[in-house]
């Protein structure tokens, strides 16, 4: 009987702790500080992103492999802040099917250079803020017919 009471007490205590910390208004998960669009555009140039990517009014600079991957524009779903951060710091995490051939190594990894040792956290925050602003969500057409 004592074992059951101990188990119930620990379970209740654990539930209370999870509930207390889970409902805390300060624990909202991972968040980076506010970024600056103009500084992000500048970081896009400084880091040489435009060697392989275009974004908005920024055109490609020629590269030996002729890699051209457009960023921004009209998309059917939101490119979240988290998705963009992940794409910058871990480009092999999710590679679009249309870019897998010719844009990846033999092992299937992205050919994008690793910028984690080069860029600052502020560069990352500003760059992602700039990129997020370049996307326009256009809902896909619905097969709605007027009768």
C-alpha positions in Angstrom: 0.0 0.0 0.0 2.9 2.3 0.8 4.4 1.7 -2.6 1.2 2.8 -4.3 0.9 5.9 -2.2 4.6 6.8 -3.0 3.9 6.2 -6.7 0.7 8.4 -6.6 2.6 11.2 -4.7 5.5 11.2 -7.3 3.0 11.1 -10.2 1.0 14.0 -8.7 4.2 15.9 -8.0 5.4 15.3 -11.6 2.1 16.3 -13.1 2.1 19.5 -11.0 5.6 20.4 -12.2 4.8 19.8 -15.8 1.6 21.7 -15.5 3.3 24.6 -13.7 6.2 24.9 -16.2 4.1 24.1 -19.2 1.7 26.9 -18.5 4.3 29.5 -17.7 3.9 32.4 -20.0 7.6 32.8 -20.2 8.3 29.3 -21.5 7.3 29.7 -25.2 10.0 27.5 -26.7 12.9 28.6 -28.9 13.0 32.2 -30.1 15.7 34.3 -31.6 15.9 38.1 -31.1 14.3 40.5 -33.6 16.1 40.8 -36.9 16.6 43.7 -39.3 15.7 43.3 -43.0 18.2 45.8 -44.3 21.0 44.2 -42.3 19.9 40.8 -43.6 20.1 41.9 -47.2 23.6 43.2 -46.5 24.5 39.8 -44.9 23.1 38.1 -48.0 25.8 40.0 -50.1 28.6 39.7 -47.5 28.2 36.0 -47.1 28.1 35.5 -50.8 24.7 33.9 -50.8 24.0 35.5 -54.2 26.6 33.3 -55.8 24.0 30.5 -55.8 20.8 32.2 -54.8 18.6 35.1 -55.9 16.2 36.8 -53.7 13.9 39.7 -54.6 15.8 42.2 -56.6 19.2 40.5 -55.9 20.4 38.6 -58.9 22.9 35.7 -59.1 26.6 36.2 -59.5 28.0 33.6 -61.8 29.6 30.5 -60.1 31.6 27.7 -61.7 28.9 25.1 -61.1 26.1 27.4 -62.5 24.0 26.7 -59.4 20.9 28.9 -59.4 18.4 28.5 -56.7 15.8 31.2 -56.3 14.6 32.2 -52.8 11.4 34.0 -52.0 8.6 34.7 -54.4 5.1 33.2 -54.4 4.8 30.0 -52.5 1.7 27.9 -51.5 2.6 27.7 -47.8 4.4 29.8 -45.2 8.2 29.4 -44.9 8.4 29.6 -41.1 11.2 31.3 -39.3 12.3 27.9 -38.0 12.4 26.3 -41.5 14.5 29.2 -42.8 17.0 29.0 -39.8 17.3 25.3 -40.4 17.9 25.7 -44.1 20.7 28.1 -43.4 22.5 26.3 -40.6 21.8 22.7 -41.8 21.0 22.9 -45.6 21.1 19.1 -45.9 18.2 18.7 -43.5 15.5 19.1 -46.2 16.4 19.4 -49.9 13.6 20.0 -52.4 13.2 17.2 -54.9 13.8 19.6 -57.8 17.2 20.5 -56.4 18.5 17.0 -55.4 20.0 16.2 -58.8 23.1 18.3 -59.5 22.9 20.3 -56.3 23.9 17.5 -53.9 27.0 15.5 -53.3 27.3 11.8 -54.1 26.2 11.0 -50.6 23.0 13.2 -51.0 24.2 16.1 -48.8 23.7 19.7 -49.9 26.6 21.3 -51.7 25.9 24.5 -49.9 28.9 25.7 -47.9 28.7 25.4 -44.1 28.4 29.0 -42.7 28.1 28.0 -39.1 31.8 28.9 -38.4 31.6 32.1 -40.5 28.4 33.9 -39.7 27.4 35.5 -36.4 24.1 34.8 -34.7 23.1 38.4 -35.6 23.9 37.7 -39.2 21.7 34.6 -39.0 18.8 36.5 -37.4 19.0 39.3 -39.9 19.4 37.0 -42.9 16.4 34.9 -41.9 14.3 38.1 -41.3 15.2 39.3 -44.7 14.4 36.0 -46.4 11.1 35.6 -44.6 10.1 39.0 -45.9 10.8 37.9 -49.5 8.1 35.1 -49.5 4.5 35.8 -50.6 2.0 33.1 -49.7 -0.4 32.5 -52.5 -3.1 29.9 -51.6 -3.4 27.1 -54.2 -6.5 27.3 -56.4 -9.4 25.4 -55.0 -11.6 23.3 -57.3 -14.7 25.3 -56.3 -17.4 25.4 -58.8 -20.4 27.7 -58.8 -23.6 25.8 -59.5 
